[in-house]
Amino acid sequence: MADWVWEYEGYEPGEERLRESLCTLGNGYLATRGAACEAAADETHYPGTYVAGCYNRLTSVVGGRRVQNEDLVNLPNWLPLRYRVHDPDRPVGTGGWLTPDGDELTGYRQTLDLRHGTLLRRLRYTDRHGRVLHVDQERLVHMGDPHLAAMRITFRAEGWSGSVELESGLDGAVANTGVARYAALSGRHLVDRRTGAASPETVWLSCRTTTSEVRVAMAARTRAVRGAPTGSGQRLTESAAVRTLAVPVGPDAPVIVEKTVAVYTSKDPAMSDPTQAALDGVARAPEFGKLLASHHTAWEHLWREAALEVPGEAGHILRLHLFHILQTLSPHTAELDVGVPARGLHGEAYRGHVFWDELFVLSYLNLHFPEVSRALLHYRHRRLPQACRAAADAGRAGAMYPWQSGGDGREETQTLHLNPRSGRWLPDHSRLQHHVGSAVAYNVWQYCQASGDTDFLYTKGAEMLVQIARFWADTAVMDPDHGRYRIRGVVGPDEYHDGYPGTDRPGIDDNAYTNVTAAWVLDRALELARTLPEPRRRELFERVGLDRAEPERWEDVSRRLLVPFHRGVIGQFEGYGELAELDWDGYRARYGDIRRLDRILESEGDSVNRYQVSKQADALMLGYLFAPAELSGLFRRLGYVLDDDVWQATVAYYLPRTSHGSTLSELVHGWVLVRARRAEAWRHFQEALLGDVADVQGGTTGEGIHLGAMGGTLDLVQRGLTGLETREDALWLDPVPLPELSGLSEYRFSVRYRGHWGVALRVRAGRLWISVPDSEESPIEVRLADRSLTVAPGESRWVPLPPG
């Protein structure tokens, strides 16, 4: 069971924000941070509740300029349940409430149960009279019914008798204040708050967002299921609805109180009145024990589909990562119009926006919950018209997807960002990361290859691929001096370099990652145009207004895009090799942690644009997306030679020039090094694993977990170490086991491939085991580096691996 729990012993105020993020509970629709129910938002605590896709836009004045920002809204807090022991020296209804921050706290343990999806908190208080009160809490956000959450709290008196007073409520006086560097921005999204009582046990609260006008309603039922109340009441204000209770407690008379909450919004399907839906939901909800049982069952089903067994500490952390992936993107997500929030439903960093992080998450989901992947791609397709308008506004054909997306798919990237080290607001050019469009296309292709969903590929997927290809073909400009097409004025995955030193023009030219992935998109669009059934091809071309001459340009551009090289390695972008070298040792000696070199250098009056430094893997990202043979083929199509020597030199060149200012960076380096320099891979994989649990970015995890990095570590085990690919209607496997994971024991996982549920894979040094569950489906073709085999439903076999 130790592998299935995440536990903290003792109360540490300085770690509370981190623990709140890592102990978030969610179900893909609703999530609540693991905050103390006894405390309101302050410098230590930040209770936050979020519904997927519930955004709102506010205007702020920053540096004398009016700027708009859209945020994932912090909804009313359903957690409040505070308590105190009646002090015989004071009148009833007076005295201080017990909290973890008070002097009375003498014991604390917090346990996240990963198997069952619950948070347990055990507190012990000793008051000034020496009376000891034990408080045990169990909390859930229901994985079966996405609108329900509940809490059970047990009070036990140690050797004394008296009464406990409780207040259980819904707090609507909340704002988005969870990220300190956003403090200058408006954060009050909720208005028209109303409260009421539906019964002596049930109170409700409703409100709406200011601009998006999403109506939100919560209803809370609080009852004592053990211990007869000696007093009860309600208190309703404009922004809070509270139920009060007084219950006798003694050494042989523990008190149990249950709080059950229903949450609905006007965005929910088949919704008329969220308030009535919340009241009906909480009225019909069973008692906590039955809720807990059905919640356990729902989690059991999830774990069965997402089976992953990795030995040791790595396996423990991977299970935590998988837990948070499932809480953010569960089967309930398949019913919603939402994307992949980069920081999960765990906090307010990045304002809850959707970036390219889905690139690191969908590859995992494709092989376990393809219906969720499909829904997340529907989110992109619904915003295809907005992406086409953005391209047109920029004078381009096709679709230009935004770097940051939210409610309606417009570009949500801020135009200014704050450097907390210098206190200055600076221009933000990260919206020039047009490679996000290639990530969307890559996700479409990978999903369809894994699932065999030709219906999606030939319809919505084809529309996105074609429009993204049109954008790249129109953006590329022929340079007669080079005899090649060039893509200018972009920002690559690195993010540090948003311009050339001494120039005012934003962006850099011919980012290798951008150009190679653009060529790949064009090639896939050409392949799709060839393989689409003729009626569908004709309909698609007519629908998007595609000139039949356009594919000829796709062909030309896809073969003649410029990829810069310098010193025998792939150049991150044109001119990168001419930049100054940084005194890495000097900066490490002065600052210690130099992950955010951009902030350090700007605070010194310098610019990161002047140096050969990278925030995260950029050119090396190509090795993350494409297997060695495919990447070599891409370069060959472009007229370049990328053999193992060039790639090894490229890896060696960028390793010491990367500061790992993003949690995705160590992941990508670990993935690439598994095949390039295996002895160094484990260190980077460990750093990727520890990114959130050790908060290596220095306080950022408390603002929300890094979902892409978590998904990527899972996929590193699933695909990176096994060489697992889904293409040409076959499972391709080319394992490169890390000795630290599989040298002395094995790791195992299962995948859903085409119509086969639960294809089991076990990897150990020198051998691979594959088992296909019994069904009426066709056999699976498996291709390894040195052979092909067919595994029929109901068949299992060990396969020896070639020495590597």
Salt bridges, closest charged atoms under 4 A:
GLU9 OE1 - ARG109 NE 2.66
GLU15 OE1 - ARG19 NH2 3.37
GLU16 OE2 - HIS45 ND1 3.80
GLU20 OE1 - ARG33 NH2 2.85
GLU38 OE2 - ARG121 NH1 3.19
GLU70 OE2 - ARG57 NH2 3.34
ASP71 OD1 - HIS189 NE2 3.67
ASP71 OD2 - ARG351 NE 3.88
ASP87 OD2 - ARG128 NH2 2.90
ASP87 OD1 - HIS129 NE2 3.15
ASP89 OD2 - ARG128 NH2 3.53
ASP89 OD2 - HIS129 NE2 3.64
ASP101 OD2 - HIS45 NE2 2.57
ASP113 OD2 - HIS116 ND1 2.87
ASP127 OD2 - ARG131 NE 2.74
ASP136 OD2 - ARG156 NH2 3.70
GLU138 OE1 - ARG152 NH2 3.25
GLU158 OE1 - HIS134 NE2 2.66
GLU165 OE1 - ARG84 NE 2.95
GLU165 OE2 - HIS86 ND1 3.78
GLU167 OE1 - ARG82 NH2 2.97
GLU167 OE2 - ARG235 NH1 3.12
ASP192 OD2 - ARG208 NE 2.55
GLU201 OE1 - ARG223 NH2 2.97
ASP268 OD2 - HIS147 ND1 3.90
GLU300 OE2 - ARG304 NH2 2.98
GLU305 OE1 - ARG752 NH2 2.72
GLU309 OE1 - ARG748 NE 3.92
ASP337 OD1 - ARG382 NH1 2.94
ASP337 OD2 - ARG383 NH2 2.83
GLU358 OE1 - ARG380 NH2 3.09
GLU371 OE1 - ARG752 NH1 3.21
ASP408 OD2 - ARG410 NH2 2.74
GLU412 OE2 - ARG57 NH2 2.84
ASP428 OD2 - HIS417 ND1 3.50
ASP453 OD2 - ARG374 NH1 2.34
ASP455 OD2 - ARG374 NH2 3.52
GLU463 OE1 - HIS381 NE2 2.75
GLU463 OE2 - ARG536 NH2 3.55
GLU463 OE2 - ARG543 NH1 2.79
ASP479 OD2 - HIS482 ND1 3.00
ASP479 OD2 - ARG486 NH1 3.04
ASP479 OD2 - ARG488 NH2 3.69
ASP494 OD2 - HIS497 ND1 2.53
GLU495 OE1 - LYS615 NZ 2.75
ASP509 OD2 - ARG488 NH1 3.35
ASP509 OD2 - ARG505 NH2 3.17
ASP510 OD2 - ARG486 NE 2.61
ASP523 OD2 - ARG524 NH2 3.20
ASP523 OD1 - ARG637 NH2 3.60
GLU527 OE1 - ARG524 NH2 2.88
GLU534 OE1 - ARG537 NH2 2.43
GLU534 OE2 - ARG538 NH1 3.31
GLU539 OE2 - ARG536 NH1 3.18
GLU550 OE2 - ARG470 NH2 2.98
GLU555 OE2 - ARG559 NE 2.57
GLU555 OE2 - ARG637 NH2 3.45
ASP556 OD2 - ARG560 NH2 3.05
GLU581 OE2 - ARG567 NH1 3.92
GLU581 OE2 - ARG657 NH2 2.74
ASP593 OD2 - ARG595 NH1 3.25
ASP598 OD2 - ARG596 NH2 2.75
GLU602 OE2 - ARG424 NE 2.70
GLU604 OE2 - ARG590 NH2 2.50
ASP606 OD1 - ARG610 NH1 2.98
GLU666 OE1 - HIS660 NE2 3.95
GLU666 OE1 - HIS684 ND1 2.64
GLU680 OE2 - ARG677 NH2 2.72
GLU687 OE1 - ARG595 NH2 3.97
ASP692 OD1 - HIS706 ND1 2.71
GLU703 OE2 - ARG181 NH1 2.99
ASP715 OD2 - ARG719 NH2 2.71
GLU725 OE1 - ARG727 NE 3.18
GLU728 OE2 - ARG727 NH1 3.20
GLU728 OE1 - ARG783 NH1 3.20
ASP729 OD1 - ARG754 NH1 3.08
ASP734 OD2 - ARG675 NH1 3.41
GLU746 OE2 - ARG748 NH2 2.41
GLU746 OE2 - ARG762 NE 2.93
GLU746 OE1 - ARG764 NH2 2.77
GLU781 OE2 - ARG783 NE 2.91
ASP786 OD2 - ARG787 NH2 2.99
GLU795 OE2 - ARG797 NH2 2.51
